[in-house]
Amino acid sequence: MEKINLYRHKKQILKLSSFLILLVSLILPVIAVRFTSEFYKQSALASLEAQHHQILSKYNLDLTVSSLEKQVDDIASENRSLFLLGRKLQNTINQIESHLIRYTNGTHPIKEVFNLWSKSSSNWMMLSELKFDGSMKLTIYELYQNGFSPAVDRISQKLIELGYTVSKSVEYDTSMDFLSKRLTKVTVEGRR
């Protein structure tokens, strides 16, 4: 025979062992989730440290989970300062480039040609034609010593150094025996 309890208002009592089993079964998933998330945080930080070791060592940054929010703010502020520094450097580079363009497209090539011209005092030169509008065209008569190269060759070389593509055409180069010199007429054209 079986014992059946038909008493309707009986109070149910929870045993201590059942309570502990329920408590452990509710707490274990929470602990497992926290442990897993902590593990993923640590592995993500280790991965970031491995990838960006040079940056972290240069700016003395340590990645830890406890102060991650502060570190993100530090990195963001460092990023902003580097961005502003990059923008300032880019503006400086743009100013230097524009200055160099104005300088090289300005009168600088003419000054260089005339400086070379004034240094070659042993040769007699006469400028017949000068055109300058970004490109340069010079027609020069030159009286120079036999056995020496004419100053026009040095002028052509200087224009090449200044970034011009130079074409030189010699209209005539004749010997003047009574002076022991040579007379030449040369047209030098330089284009960029």
Secondary structure, DSSP 8 states (H G I E B T S, - for coil): -------TT------HHHHHHHHHHHHHHHHHHHHHHHHHHHHHHHHHHHHTHHHHHHTT----STTHHHHHHHHHHHHHHHHHHHHHHHHHHHHHHHHHHHHHHTTHHHHHHHHHHHH-TTSEEEEEEEEESSSEEEEEEEEEETTS--HHHHHHHHHHHTT-EEEEEEEEEEEETTTTEEEEEEEEEEE-
